[in-house]
Amino acid sequence: MATMGKYCKAYPIEKFRQFSQWTENKENTRKETKTVEGEEIEINRELTEDDFLYLQENYVVTDGIFKDENIIFDNITPEWKQFCDTVLKFEIPVYEPINVTATPSETEKTES
């Protein structure tokens, strides 16, 4: 079963290709259904300049939103992390907890 991470961000594939050590595991692209001689078959889709890939919170790049499926790039090095931080401006947001307090009128209604 696919695992959804807490955060990922989509980038055009051309941005990833700017990284000098970028490689693509094309065998892991999402499957497409194609009709060949009247029969439907599944094939790996071809990545084009118009495609977007997803940079996951663990710096893995995927062809989809799940962090453990369709992994296109997983050579996580200090250089890769620096590229993500400086060139892609990748930053995982920090969400502060929100404290919700009841107003006096809501408290009175629940106690009645």
C-alpha positions in Angstrom: 0.0 0.0 0.0 1.3 3.4 -0.9 2.5 5.8 1.8 1.5 9.5 1.7 4.1 11.7 3.2 3.5 14.8 5.3 4.8 17.1 2.6 5.8 17.1 -1.1 6.1 19.8 -3.7 5.8 19.5 -7.5 8.4 21.0 -9.8 8.8 20.9 -13.6 11.2 18.2 -14.6 13.5 20.7 -16.2 14.3 22.1 -12.7 15.5 18.7 -11.5 17.5 18.2 -14.7 19.6 21.2 -13.7 21.3 19.2 -11.0 24.7 18.0 -12.3 24.3 14.5 -10.8 20.6 14.0 -11.8 19.6 10.6 -13.2 16.2 9.2 -13.9 15.0 5.8 -13.1 12.6 5.6 -16.1 11.5 2.1 -15.2 9.7 3.5 -12.2 7.4 6.0 -14.0 3.7 5.7 -13.6 1.9 3.2 -15.8 -0.3 4.3 -18.7 -2.9 2.1 -20.4 -2.4 1.9 -24.2 -4.4 0.0 -26.8 -2.3 -2.0 -29.1 -4.0 -4.1 -31.8 -7.3 -3.9 -29.9 -5.7 -5.1 -26.6 -5.1 -2.8 -23.6 -1.7 -3.0 -22.2 0.1 -1.1 -19.4 3.4 0.7 -20.3 5.6 3.1 -18.4 4.9 6.6 -19.5 7.6 8.7 -21.1 8.8 11.7 -19.2 8.7 14.9 -21.3 9.8 18.5 -20.7 6.1 19.3 -19.8 6.0 16.9 -16.9 6.1 17.6 -13.2 7.7 15.4 -10.6 7.4 15.5 -6.8 10.1 16.3 -4.3 9.2 14.5 -1.1 10.0 15.5 2.5 12.9 12.9 2.5 14.4 14.4 -0.7 13.3 11.5 -2.9 11.8 12.5 -6.3 8.7 10.6 -7.4 6.3 10.4 -10.3 3.3 10.9 -8.2 2.3 12.1 -4.7 3.2 8.9 -2.8 6.6 8.9 -1.2 7.3 5.2 -1.7 6.0 4.6 -5.3 7.3 5.5 -8.7 10.7 6.6 -7.4 12.6 8.5 -10.1 15.6 9.7 -8.1 16.8 8.7 -4.7 20.6 9.5 -4.7 20.3 11.6 -1.6 23.7 13.4 -1.1 24.7 16.6 0.7 25.0 18.1 -2.8 21.5 17.1 -3.7 20.1 18.6 -0.4 22.0 21.8 -1.0 20.6 22.0 -4.6 17.1 21.5 -3.2 17.5 24.1 -0.6 19.3 26.8 -2.7 18.1 26.3 -6.3 14.7 24.8 -5.8 14.0 26.7 -2.6 12.5 23.6 -1.1 11.4 24.1 2.5 9.2 22.0 4.6 6.7 24.2 6.3 6.4 24.2 10.1 2.9 24.3 11.2 2.3 25.8 14.7 -0.4 24.1 16.7 -3.6 26.1 17.0 -5.3 26.4 20.4 -9.0 26.6 20.1 -10.9 27.9 23.1 -14.6 28.0 23.5 -16.4 31.3 23.9 -18.4 31.8 27.1 -21.7 31.4 25.2 -20.6 28.1 23.8 -19.5 26.9 27.2 -22.9 27.8 28.7 -24.8 25.9 26.0 -22.9 22.7 26.6 -23.3 22.9 30.4 -27.1 23.3 30.1 
